[in-house]
Amino acid sequence: MLKMKGDTMKLITARTREVVVENLKIAKTPFSRMRGLLFTDQLLPGHGLWLVPCDSIHSLGMRYAIDVIYLTKAGQVVKLTHHFQRNRLGPVVWNAYSVVELPAGSLEKIDLKVGDTLQPS
């Protein structure tokens, strides 16, 4: 299982040791997961939100697009979504345990593939 260290953390790809997100905030309570990124104006480069547990997202009421990483409980990437647009419903990803939300365009800048494993650093 992917271990969380405190309320924010850094995630790296095990295969390449590349930093996926420098400042990852964790939403692990029902309220924090429900609120997510709603009512925020932007997600800054290098920042992200990790929804735990979570297997589906929506962007209803959001003001901007995001990139999305779906992870198993062990931290393995099972789905990547580039530029998930605002006011959309995402699919249920049955084998996902959690979701990492990043600024739109973040996934284009890193070497991350389905099957990779993310780990805290």
NORMORA-V817697 format. One record per helix or strand of 2 or more residues. SS is the DSSP state (A for helix, B for strand). FROM is the first residue (numbers start at 1). TO is the last residue. If there is no record, write none. Layout:
ss = [SS/SS]
from = [FROM/FROM]
to = [TO/TO]
This chain:
ss = [B/B/A/B/B/B/B/A/B]
from = [8/19/30/47/66/76/98/107/117]
to = [13/27/35/52/71/84/103/109/120]
